[in-house]
Amino acid sequence: MENLRENFLNVYANLPLGLRDDIILVIDNESLTWNVAYLEVKANTDLSSKILKELKELNLI
């Protein structure tokens, strides 16, 4: 899981600022942007593991 977290942080750091407000996932009927995903991953919440797994399946990280 730590490797996924590192991959996410690297991808996020290289995203253009204009793309960070784009919706990337919908989990439990909640739309998540790159910024929201970043906050969840940074805080290492329970939701962050779902986010990382979904982003990995979508080949975004």
C-alpha positions as a Markdown table, in Angstrom:
| # | Residue | x | y | z |
|---|---|---|---|---|
| 1 | Met | 0.0 | 0.0 | 0.0 |
| 2 | Glu | 2.9 | 2.4 | 0.7 |
| 3 | Asn | 4.1 | 1.9 | -2.8 |
| 4 | Leu | 0.7 | 3.0 | -4.2 |
| 5 | Arg | 0.8 | 6.0 | -1.9 |
| 6 | Glu | 4.2 | 7.0 | -3.2 |
| 7 | Asn | 3.0 | 6.6 | -6.8 |
| 8 | Phe | 0.0 | 8.7 | -6.1 |
| 9 | Leu | 2.0 | 11.5 | -4.5 |
| 10 | Asn | 4.4 | 11.5 | -7.5 |
| 11 | Val | 1.6 | 11.7 | -10.0 |
| 12 | Tyr | -0.1 | 14.4 | -8.1 |
| 13 | Ala | 3.0 | 16.5 | -7.8 |
| 14 | Asn | 3.4 | 16.4 | -11.6 |
| 15 | Leu | -0.2 | 17.3 | -12.4 |
| 16 | Pro | -0.8 | 20.7 | -13.9 |
| 17 | Leu | -2.6 | 22.9 | -11.4 |
| 18 | Gly | -5.7 | 23.2 | -13.7 |
| 19 | Leu | -6.3 | 19.4 | -13.6 |
| 20 | Arg | -6.3 | 19.0 | -9.9 |
| 21 | Asp | -9.9 | 20.2 | -9.6 |
| 22 | Asp | -11.1 | 17.5 | -12.2 |
| 23 | Ile | -13.2 | 14.6 | -10.9 |
| 24 | Ile | -11.2 | 11.3 | -11.1 |
| 25 | Leu | -13.3 | 8.9 | -9.1 |
| 26 | Val | -16.8 | 8.3 | -7.8 |
| 27 | Ile | -16.8 | 6.2 | -4.6 |
| 28 | Asp | -20.0 | 5.6 | -2.6 |
| 29 | Asn | -21.8 | 8.1 | -4.8 |
| 30 | Glu | -19.3 | 10.8 | -3.9 |
| 31 | Ser | -17.3 | 12.6 | -6.6 |
| 32 | Leu | -13.6 | 12.9 | -5.8 |
| 33 | Thr | -11.2 | 15.3 | -7.4 |
| 34 | Trp | -7.4 | 15.0 | -7.4 |
| 35 | Asn | -7.3 | 17.6 | -4.6 |
| 36 | Val | -9.7 | 15.6 | -2.4 |
| 37 | Ala | -7.9 | 12.4 | -3.1 |
| 38 | Tyr | -4.6 | 14.1 | -2.1 |
| 39 | Leu | -6.0 | 15.2 | 1.2 |
| 40 | Glu | -7.4 | 11.8 | 2.0 |
| 41 | Val | -4.1 | 10.0 | 1.0 |
| 42 | Lys | -2.0 | 12.6 | 2.8 |
| 43 | Ala | -4.0 | 12.0 | 6.0 |
| 44 | Asn | -3.9 | 8.3 | 5.4 |
| 45 | Thr | -7.6 | 7.8 | 6.1 |
| 46 | Asp | -9.7 | 4.7 | 5.6 |
| 47 | Leu | -11.0 | 6.2 | 2.3 |
| 48 | Ser | -7.5 | 6.6 | 1.0 |
| 49 | Ser | -7.0 | 2.8 | 0.6 |
| 50 | Lys | -10.1 | 2.7 | -1.6 |
| 51 | Ile | -8.9 | 5.6 | -3.6 |
| 52 | Leu | -5.5 | 4.1 | -4.2 |
| 53 | Lys | -6.9 | 0.8 | -5.2 |
| 54 | Glu | -9.3 | 2.4 | -7.7 |
| 55 | Leu | -6.6 | 4.6 | -9.2 |
| 56 | Lys | -4.4 | 1.6 | -9.6 |
| 57 | Glu | -7.1 | -0.4 | -11.4 |
| 58 | Leu | -7.6 | 2.6 | -13.7 |
| 59 | Asn | -3.9 | 2.8 | -14.3 |
| 60 | Leu | -3.7 | 6.4 | -13.2 |
| 61 | Ile | -1.0 | 5.6 | -10.6 |
